[in-house]
Amino acid sequence: MNCVFAAKTMTNAMQAKVFFLKYRLASSPGGRVHAALQDVVTAYQHLLDLGISSSAIILSGIEASDNYATDFIPPSYLSWGVRAYTPSLLPLSHPYLSPGLHPTSAGVLVWIQVSGREVFRDDCIRYLNALQQSAGTDVEFCEISEAPHKVILTAGLVGRENYAKQAAEKAAKFLKTRHLL
């Protein structure tokens, strides 16, 4: 993926520093189902150790189902994903494994951006609807109909930089209207 393009696009739109984290996959050596979460917490602590105030840190992810959600997924790949990412002691409906079935009501801000051509677009819409029903959750939805999958990361690779810029500017507006940028 083109993280340099993504970082520049986000930095320009947000007028802020952007930090990209390469986290461990659950299926990689040394990785487990919560390896990515552990890496995020460690990176967050590192930013705090650098003297960055917690109020100046915004956590964001490119994709909730990253690393096995693509636009063309063979069933065997999905089966592998379930085996690799699912601990045997938790049911698939557990909130850690299926957050879409358990929307938060913790007073968090959620900005969801999807491509109109996403395989999981309808799942994103269902999650959006569930979040909108949760008290205390501030959620905004942005659909860019012709954008490629993972628009911030991939648009520069396929000559669609305008879509990445549009998504980054909409995300920045969401944060600015909430006085976070």
Secondary structure, DSSP 8 states (H G I E B T S, - for coil): --HHHHHHHHHHHHTS---------TTSTT--TTHHHHHHHHHHHHHHHTT--GGG-----S-TTTTT--SS--HHHHHHHHHHH--TTS-TTSTTT-GGGS---SS-EEEEEEETT-TTHHHHHHHHHHHHHSTT-EEEEEEETT--TTHHHHGGGTT-HHHHHHHHHHHHHHHHHTT--
